[in-house]
């Protein structure tokens, strides 16, 4: 049981009680529970696509989540994360900045590459934010 609970701790869910009704979980919490389940399966060669998994996390838990995502990558998985969190972006191997704005005013690739590539791109609002 301890090893299974460790996976929940690693994705920042150590505050949840076992009595919590699943219908009360946020989208991010549900996504991180599914991620913890996958980590426990020790699968390799899997493509993970996560949409803003850090929403609502304390910085300490966000750091744990980032390390967990890096561990997933390191054992042979591909991890794609849609994220606005600065720390998560800074830890990415490759960043795709989509914009220039939201909705119908966006949807174009503004910049793509390493963190340094994004920072150097004059048209990237994300790059400006990260410098």
C-alpha angles and dihedrals in degrees: 000000000000093000091051092048090050089065090056090049091049092058094046101259100118091116094065118102122219088237092062113120111238090226090067095058119109120235090256092051092050090048092051091049089054089047091051089051091052092048089053089055090060092218121173130201092033126142111224119193114188128183112213097322092175096064110128095007125135111237091253090055091044089057089052091050092050091051090049091052090049090050090052088053093045093056092056107277130125114234122194115184127188101206145153095191111118096215093050092049091049091054095050121113091214130015128202112195111202121193148031084211137340131285118357089354092062141036097111126114103249096177139351132187140061122345089263090052090054092047091051095050107102093202095053115100087187090055091052090049092051096051 
